[in-house]
């Protein structure tokens, strides 16, 4: 599992307003952590688009428009992770790092 990979993940059971069901996620934890821990930190993807939300980053996965929900970032067990769908481009990864820093950084 590599940083910026897009993979299927089983997010159920969810509580409250957490994103649920099996859906694509982007792995955002560092590769050094991914190699050592039994968990990964991910941002789920959604096809319910909210272009005006500053907490979302628009991407294209396969032939579908989606948004990376940075406001839904969470750490999950690697046992929830499924097959790989692809990975972010360098530009998308850079934009995602910027957005995570804006939301959770200094």
C-alpha positions in Angstrom: 0.0 0.0 0.0 1.5 3.3 -1.2 0.7 6.9 -0.4 -1.6 8.3 -3.1 -2.9 4.9 -4.2 -6.6 4.8 -4.8 -8.0 1.6 -3.4 -11.4 0.1 -2.5 -12.1 0.2 1.3 -15.0 -1.2 3.4 -15.9 1.7 5.6 -18.8 0.1 7.4 -19.8 0.2 10.2 -20.0 4.0 10.2 -21.5 6.2 12.8 -23.2 9.5 12.6 -22.2 11.5 9.5 -19.1 9.3 8.6 -19.0 8.1 5.0 -20.0 4.5 4.8 -20.2 1.5 2.5 -17.4 0.1 0.3 -15.9 3.0 -1.7 -12.7 4.2 -3.2 -10.2 5.9 -0.8 -6.9 7.7 -1.3 -4.1 6.5 1.1 -2.6 9.7 2.6 -0.3 8.2 5.3 3.4 8.1 4.7 4.9 5.0 3.0 7.3 4.5 6.0 4.2 4.2 8.3 2.3 2.1 5.8 5.1 -0.4 5.8 5.2 -0.6 9.7 1.7 -0.2 11.0 -1.5 -2.3 10.6 -3.4 0.9 9.8 -3.5 3.4 7.0 -4.8 7.0 7.0 -7.2 7.6 4.1 -9.5 10.1 2.5 -12.7 8.6 1.1 -13.9 9.5 -2.4 -17.5 10.4 -3.3 -19.3 11.0 -6.5 -21.7 13.4 -4.8 -20.0 16.5 -6.0 -19.9 19.8 -4.0 -17.6 22.0 -6.1 -18.0 24.9 -3.7 -16.8 23.0 -0.7 -13.2 24.0 0.2 -12.7 20.6 2.0 -13.1 18.6 -1.2 -10.7 18.1 -4.1 -12.1 17.2 -7.5 -10.4 14.2 -9.4 -11.3 11.8 -12.1 -11.2 8.0 -11.3 -11.5 5.9 -14.4 -14.3 7.6 -16.3 -16.0 9.1 -13.3 -15.7 12.5 -11.7 -15.3 12.3 -7.9 -14.2 14.3 -5.0 -11.6 13.5 -2.3 -13.3 14.2 1.0 -10.5 15.7 3.1 -13.1 16.6 5.7 -13.7 12.8 6.2 -10.0 11.8 6.7 -9.6 8.8 9.0 -7.4 5.9 10.0 -8.6 2.4 9.3 -7.3 -1.1 9.5 -5.5 -2.5 6.5 -7.9 -5.4 6.7 -10.6 -3.0 5.3 -8.5 -2.2 2.2 -9.2 -4.0 -1.1 -7.8 -3.9 -4.6 -6.0 -1.0 -6.2 -7.9 1.2 -8.7 -5.0 3.5 -9.6 -3.2 6.5 -8.1 -3.3 10.2 -8.0 -1.2 12.2 -10.6 1.7 14.3 -9.2 -0.5 17.4 -9.6 -3.4 15.9 -7.8 -1.1 14.7 -5.0 0.4 18.1 -4.6 -3.1 19.7 -4.5 -4.2 17.2 -1.9 -1.1 17.9 0.3 -1.9 21.6 0.1 -5.5 21.1 1.1 -4.7 18.8 4.0 -2.2 21.3 5.3 -4.7 24.2 4.9 -7.3 22.2 6.9 -5.1 20.5 9.5 -1.7 22.1 9.4 -0.2 25.1 11.1 
